Amino acid sequence: MGLDLKGKRVLLGVTGSISAYKACEVARLFIKSGASVRVIMTPSATRFISPLTFEALTRERVLTEDSESWSSNLNHIDVGKEADVFVIAPATANTINKLSKGIADNILLQTALAFNKPLLIAPSANTKMIENHYTIGSLKMLAVNEVKIIESQSKLLACGDEGKGALAEPLEIFYQTAQKILLDKFWEDRKVVVTGGGTIEKIDEVRYISNFSSGKMANALATALYLRGADVCLISTKEHTSIPKEIYTIDVESSEEMLEYTIDSIRVAKKGKMSRATMNSSNPIHLIQKKPYLFMASAVADYTPKFPQVGKIKKSDIGSNWSIELKETPDILSNINKDNLTTIAFKAEMDSENGFNNAKSILKRKSVDGVCYNLLRGSESFGTDDNSIIFVTDNSSVNLGHSDKLSLSFKILDESKNIENEQ
């Protein structure tokens, strides 16, 4: 996955829901990322899944009513002191309503009441229980008190009803919890636009001109930005189902659509909003809009068919030779307003001798603040899960090395942050 949470400690609360077994996958995702996981279970949760299952996964004793010990750190006070974040997944309607009222009549609720760090809950209950006005009021009260609610899904439930109340996907629970650990004040609530994928230029309704760009680098960048707390808009031509669901996405095809939506999204980003950190500030001087960023990771076609056809052109109408007249597409980086915008371009080259200089020339030619330069080996370089980047600015070039695209994205964000710090 490329997400490094080594040294971080996650507290995972499990309550008495049929979806309790999915908490095993949540725990596994955190362990795979290098975090330590401690599990707390309500008495009713142990009816659905054994504490032994979680102990085998986490290599940590599970805190239950029966295992609590005041001669060690396995108690509802000390486990909270050690943790960086506490996520309750699944959280039943009973737990939600009690939690909002400060009731602490089991080991999990006692731990939550004593916990003073980021707390998240992932509801899981029958639709009628979730939509009951008491539960709705409790969720609103918890949100007001800065408890993050990981929205449930609408689907066929275990009880046979269809509707809202299914536990969020384990990966989404993982992402939203990890965000609380990885939050960076520089990126928090900063508006960022990311473009990705190769554009599709239609010849007719079934044929098109495109390139090998997979959009994976843009997906990784959007994910890293989200995990740092940025307010991300991803504009892409490619699949993006594996990224956090809270990322706002816009699906496009052509270079014309990419240009239109990029300009529009930047305009929205520049309008901005106050960050959560400044909302309660009594000093108006601190209510400053953060400068937005653009990461132009898409591979936009240089040319598009001059006369795209309606319907499908028959082979018999074309003949043995086919000449398609092309016209140049507008260059997006040259057509956007870069005032009050930090812009990072991406440049893929196959010319090992001149590639670096070609990438560096973009800085002045297109008035961008930084360039991520990637030397390709050939078409096999596209669609891979890893990459190599040299981050180029007017003042320096930093080799970020070769690694998976998410790890590389975090390095790109660190270098991009330095640009504004230097301005």
C-alpha positions in Angstrom: 0.0 0.0 0.0 3.0 2.3 0.6 1.5 3.9 3.7 4.0 3.9 6.6 2.5 4.1 10.1 5.4 2.6 11.9 5.5 3.7 15.6 1.8 4.7 15.6 -0.7 3.0 17.9 -4.3 2.5 16.9 -7.1 1.6 19.4 -9.9 -0.4 17.6 -13.2 -0.7 19.4 -15.6 -3.5 18.4 -19.3 -3.6 19.4 -22.0 -6.2 19.1 -22.9 -6.0 15.4 -23.1 -8.7 12.7 -20.4 -6.8 10.9 -17.9 -7.3 13.8 -15.9 -9.7 11.6 -15.0 -6.8 9.2 -13.0 -5.3 12.1 -10.5 -8.0 11.5 -9.8 -6.6 8.0 -9.5 -3.1 9.5 -7.0 -4.4 12.0 -5.1 -6.2 9.3 -4.8 -3.0 7.1 -3.2 -1.1 10.0 -0.9 -3.9 10.9 0.2 -4.2 7.2 1.0 -0.4 7.3 3.3 -0.9 10.4 1.0 0.4 13.1 0.4 -1.4 16.4 -3.2 -2.2 17.1 -5.0 -2.8 20.4 -8.6 -4.0 20.4 -11.4 -3.3 22.9 -14.5 -5.4 22.8 -17.9 -4.9 24.4 -19.5 -8.0 26.0 -22.0 -8.3 23.1 -19.2 -8.1 20.6 -17.7 -11.3 22.0 -20.9 -13.1 21.0 -20.1 -12.4 17.3 -16.3 -13.0 17.3 -13.8 -14.3 19.7 -11.1 -12.0 21.3 -8.7 -14.7 20.4 -9.1 -13.9 16.7 -8.0 -10.3 17.3 -5.1 -11.4 19.6 -3.8 -13.7 16.8 -4.0 -10.8 14.3 -2.5 -8.1 16.5 -0.2 -10.0 18.9 -1.8 -7.8 21.6 -4.1 -8.8 24.5 -7.7 -7.7 23.8 -9.3 -5.5 26.5 -12.6 -6.9 27.6 -14.6 -6.7 30.9 -12.9 -10.0 31.9 -9.3 -9.2 30.8 -9.1 -5.7 32.4 -6.1 -5.5 34.7 -4.9 -2.6 37.0 -1.6 -4.3 37.6 -0.7 -3.7 33.9 -1.6 -1.2 31.2 -4.5 -3.4 30.0 -7.2 -1.1 31.4 -9.6 1.6 30.1 -7.3 4.5 31.2 -3.9 3.3 30.1 -4.8 1.9 26.7 -6.1 5.4 25.8 -3.0 7.1 26.9 -0.8 5.0 24.7 -3.0 5.3 21.5 -2.7 8.0 18.8 -6.3 7.4 17.6 -9.4 5.5 18.6 -11.8 4.1 16.0 -15.0 2.2 16.9 -15.9 0.0 14.0 -18.5 -1.3 14.0 -20.4 1.1 16.3 -24.0 0.0 17.0 -26.9 2.4 17.5 -26.9 1.5 21.2 -23.2 2.5 21.4 -23.8 5.7 19.4 -26.7 6.9 21.6 -24.9 6.1 24.8 -21.6 7.7 23.7 -23.4 11.0 22.8 -24.9 11.1 26.3 -21.6 10.3 28.1 -22.9 7.0 29.4 -20.0 4.6 30.3 -21.6 1.3 31.3 -19.1 -1.0 29.5 -15.4 -1.2 29.0 -15.4 0.3 25.6 -17.6 3.3 26.6 -15.4 3.9 29.6 -12.3 4.0 27.4 -14.0 6.4 25.0 -15.1 8.7 27.8 -11.5 8.9 29.1 -10.0 9.4 25.6 -8.9 12.9 24.7 -7.4 12.3 21.2 -9.0 11.9 17.8 -12.1 9.6 18.0 -13.9 8.1 15.0 -17.0 5.9 14.8 -18.2 3.8 11.9 -22.0 3.1 12.5 -23.5 -0.2 11.6 -27.2 -1.0 12.4 -30.5 -1.6 10.8 -31.8 1.2 8.6 -34.6 2.1 10.9 -32.3 2.2 13.9 -29.8 4.4 12.1 -32.6 6.8 10.8 -34.3 6.9 14.2 -34.4 10.6 15.3 -32.6 9.7 18.6 -29.7 8.2 16.6 -29.7 11.0 14.1 -29.5 13.5 17.0 -26.7 11.5 18.7 -24.6 11.5 15.5 -25.1 15.3 15.2 -24.1 15.8 18.8 -21.0 13.6 18.4 -20.0 15.5 15.2 -20.3 18.8 17.1 -18.0 17.4 19.7 -15.4 16.7 16.9 -16.0 12.9 16.7 -15.5 11.9 13.1 -18.4 9.9 11.7 -17.4 7.4 9.0 -20.6 7.2 7.0 -22.4 3.9 6.7 -23.3 2.4 3.3 -26.7 1.8 1.7 -27.1 -1.9 0.6 -28.8 -5.1 1.4 -28.4 -5.6 5.2 -27.9 -8.9 7.1 -31.4 -8.6 8.5 -32.9 -8.7 5.0 -33.8 -5.0 4.8 -32.3 -2.8 2.1 -31.1 0.7 3.0 -28.5 2.8 4.9 -26.7 1.2 7.9 -24.1 -1.2 6.4 -20.6 -0.7 7.8 -18.3 1.4 5.6 -15.7 -0.6 3.7 -12.6 -1.5 5.8 -10.3 0.4 3.5 -12.4 3.5 3.9 -12.3 3.1 7.7 -8.6 2.7 7.4 -8.1 5.8 5.2 -10.3 8.1 7.4 -8.5 6.9 10.6 -5.1 7.2 9.1 -5.8 10.8 8.1 -6.1 11.7 11.8 -2.6 10.3 12.3 -1.0 11.8 9.3 -2.6 15.2 9.4 -0.2 18.0 8.4 -1.2 21.6 9.4 0.4 23.0 6.2 -2.0 20.9 4.0 -5.0 20.8 6.3 -8.0 22.2 4.5 -5.9 23.6 1.7 -7.6 23.4 -1.6 -5.7 21.2 -4.1 -6.6 20.2 -7.7 -5.0 17.1 -9.1 -5.4 16.0 -12.8 -4.7 12.5 -14.0 -4.9 10.0 -16.8 -4.4 10.2 -20.5 -7.1 12.2 -22.4 -9.4 10.5 -25.0 -9.7 12.3 -28.3 -12.6 10.8 -30.3 -12.3 10.0 -34.0 -15.9 8.7 -34.0 -18.2 7.1 -31.4 -16.1 3.9 -31.1 -12.6 5.0 -32.0 -10.2 7.4 -30.3 -6.6 8.6 -29.9 -5.1 8.3 -26.4 -1.9 7.3 -24.6 -0.7 4.7 -22.1 -1.1 6.9 -18.9 -2.9 4.9 -16.2 -3.8 7.7 -13.8 -2.2 5.8 -10.9 0.2 8.6 -10.0 -2.7 11.1 -9.8 -4.6 8.6 -7.6 -1.7 8.2 -5.3 -1.1 12.0 -5.1 -4.8 12.6 -4.3 -4.7 9.9 -1.6 -1.5 11.4 0.0 -3.0 14.9 -0.1 -6.2 13.6 1.5 -4.2 11.8 4.2 -2.4 15.1 5.0 -5.7 16.8 5.4 -6.0 18.7 2.1 -9.4 19.5 0.4 -8.8 17.6 -2.8 -10.4 17.6 -6.2 -9.3 14.9 -8.6 -10.0 15.4 -12.3 -9.2 12.2 -14.1 -9.9 10.1 -17.2 -9.1 6.9 -15.4 -10.6 4.5 -12.8 -10.3 5.8 -9.2 -12.4 3.4 -7.1 -9.5 2.5 -4.7 -9.0 6.1 -3.4 -10.7 7.5 -0.3 -14.4 8.2 -0.9 -14.2 11.6 0.6 -12.1 12.9 -2.3 -14.2 14.9 -4.7 -13.7 13.5 -8.2 -14.6 14.7 -11.7 -14.6 12.3 -14.6 -13.5 13.7 -17.9 -12.5 12.3 -21.3 -11.1 14.8 -23.8 -8.4 17.5 -23.5 -11.2 20.1 -23.9 -13.1 18.7 -20.9 -9.9 18.5 -18.9 -9.1 22.2 -19.6 -12.7 23.3 -18.8 -12.9 21.5 -15.5 -9.4 22.4 -14.4 -10.0 26.1 -15.0 -13.3 25.9 -13.2 -11.9 23.9 -10.2 -9.0 26.3 -9.8 -11.5 29.2 -9.7 -13.4 27.4 -7.0 -10.2 26.6 -5.1 -9.2 30.3 -5.1 -12.5 31.3 -3.5 -11.5 29.0 -0.7 -12.7 28.7 2.8 -11.4 29.1 6.3 -9.6 26.1 7.8 -11.1 24.3 10.7 -8.1 25.4 12.8 -9.0 29.1 12.3 -12.8 28.9 12.6 -12.8 29.5 16.4 -10.0 32.0 16.3 -10.8 35.3 18.1 -8.1 37.1 16.2 -9.3 38.0 12.6 -5.7 38.4 11.5 -5.3 34.6 11.6 -8.3 34.0 9.3 -6.1 33.7 6.2 -7.0 31.6 3.2 -4.3 29.1 2.3 -2.9 29.3 -1.1 -4.2 26.5 -3.4 -2.1 24.1 -5.3 -2.4 22.4 -8.7 -0.7 19.1 -9.5 -0.9 18.6 -13.2 -0.2 14.8 -13.5 -2.4 14.1 -16.5 -1.1 13.2 -19.9 -3.0 15.6 -22.1 -3.0 14.8 -25.9 -1.1 17.3 -28.0 -3.5 16.8 -30.9 -7.1 15.9 -31.5 -9.1 14.9 -34.6 -10.2 18.1 -36.4 -13.5 16.6 -37.5 -14.7 13.9 -35.1 -17.6 11.9 -36.6 -21.0 11.2 -35.3 -21.7 7.4 -35.1 -19.3 4.8 -36.4 -17.4 5.3 -39.6 -17.7 2.1 -41.7 -14.5 0.4 -42.8 -15.9 0.2 -46.3 -16.2 4.0 -46.4 -12.6 4.5 -45.4 -10.8 2.3 -47.9 -7.3 0.8 -47.6 -5.7 4.0 -46.3 -7.0 6.4 -43.7 -5.7 9.9 -43.2 -7.1 11.7 -40.1 -6.6 15.5 -40.0 -5.5 16.6 -36.5 -5.5 20.0 -34.8 -3.4 21.1 -31.8 -5.1 21.0 -28.4 -4.8 24.0 -26.0 -2.0 23.7 -23.5 -3.7 23.6 -20.1 -0.7 24.9 -18.1 -0.4 27.9 -20.5 -4.1 28.7 -20.3 -4.8 28.7 -16.6 -4.5 31.8 -14.3 -1.6 31.1 -12.0 -2.0 34.1 -9.8 -2.2 33.0 -6.1 -1.6 29.4 -7.2 1.3 27.0 -6.7 1.6 24.8 -9.7 3.5 21.5 -10.0 3.9 20.0 -13.5 4.8 16.4 -14.5 7.1 15.7 -17.4 7.7 12.2 -18.7 10.7 11.8 -21.1 12.5 9.1 -23.0 15.5 11.2 -23.9 18.1 10.3 -21.3 20.5 13.1 -22.6 18.1 16.0 -22.9 15.1 14.9 -20.8 16.2 16.7 -17.6 16.8 20.0 -19.4 13.5 19.6 -21.3 11.7 19.2 -17.9 13.5 22.1 -16.3 12.6 24.4 -19.3 8.9 24.0 -18.4 9.6 26.1 -15.2 10.0 29.3 -17.2 8.2 28.4 -20.4 4.9 27.6 -18.7 5.5 29.6 -15.5 5.2 26.7 -13.0 6.8 26.4 -9.6 8.0 22.9 -9.8 8.3 19.9 -12.2 8.3 16.2 -11.4 10.6 14.7 -14.0 10.3 11.0 -14.9 12.6 9.2 -17.3 10.7 6.4 -19.0 12.1 3.1 -20.3 9.3 2.7 -22.8 5.6 1.8 -22.9 6.2 -0.8 -20.1 6.8 2.1 -17.7 3.1 3.0 -17.8 0.6 1.4 -15.5 3.2 0.2 -12.9 2.7 0.6 -9.1 6.1 2.3 -8.7 7.9 5.2 -10.2 11.1 7.4 -10.2 10.9 11.1 -9.8 13.3 14.0 -9.8 11.7 17.1 -8.3 12.9 20.2 -10.1 12.6 23.9 -9.1 14.5 27.1 -10.1 16.8 26.6 -7.1 17.4 22.9 -6.9 16.7 19.4 -8.2 16.0 16.6 -5.7 16.1 12.9 -6.6 13.2 11.3 -4.8 14.4 7.8 -5.8 12.4 4.8 -7.0 9.5 3.6 -4.8 5.8 2.8 -4.9 3.7 5.8 -6.0 2.0 6.5 -2.7 5.4 6.7 -0.9 6.7 8.9 -3.7 3.6 11.1 -3.5 4.4 11.9 0.2 7.9 12.9 -0.9 6.5 15.1 -3.6 4.3 16.8 -1.1 7.2 17.5 1.2 9.2 19.1 -1.6 6.1 21.1 -2.8 5.6 22.4 0.7 9.1 23.8 0.6 8.3 25.9 -2.4 5.7 28.0 -0.5 8.0 28.2 2.5 10.7 29.6 0.3 8.5 32.2 -1.3 
